[in-house]
Each structure stands twice: as C-alpha cells, then as structure tokens.
C-alpha cells in the first residue's frame, strides 16, 4: 500500500488541477500542497490571472517526500 503524507486538496470537480512532483519540507510539516516558496509564486500568478485558489485542485504525483528530494531515488520508496 502506498503511503500518503500530503493528500490532494481542493474540490474534486475543479476545472483546473495543479500537479507537482512530490511534497518538500514545508508541505510535509503543514500537510498541504504548494505551501513553500514555489507555492507563493504559483498563487501570486493565479491571483494575477483572476484564478481563485479555492476553485482549483492541488496534488503531487508522489504523496511522500522523495529521498534527497530527488526523483532519481524513487526506487527507495517504491520497494517499501
């Protein structure tokens, strides 16, 4: 069974979905997607284009932090 540390968030019927690679330090601490520096930039862009973040769905391909924050090490968590 796959472990989920940071689940997707937002309405399931959202017309727009943002998908990241995997949660990083801040996302794990807050159990929330896109809450670090890149999230700040993303939400600033959404605001600029008039997109309400409450109307979008946010998730990651991997729901756990990757070892060393590197996709090259994905096998380490897949063997669990």
C-alpha angles and dihedrals in degrees: 000000000000118000118233117203097160116027125199116274135207137047114328090220094054116143092217128048129189117203123192129187101248139323118277131202099295094043091054093048093050099029087229132118123241097007099132129078094295089052090054090054092045094051091046089055092047090051091049090056094043096250113148109220090215089066095055133075119231125197145139132236088235118039094203132060112268117235108268087358086276126134087205088072096053092115089069092067096035092063092061 
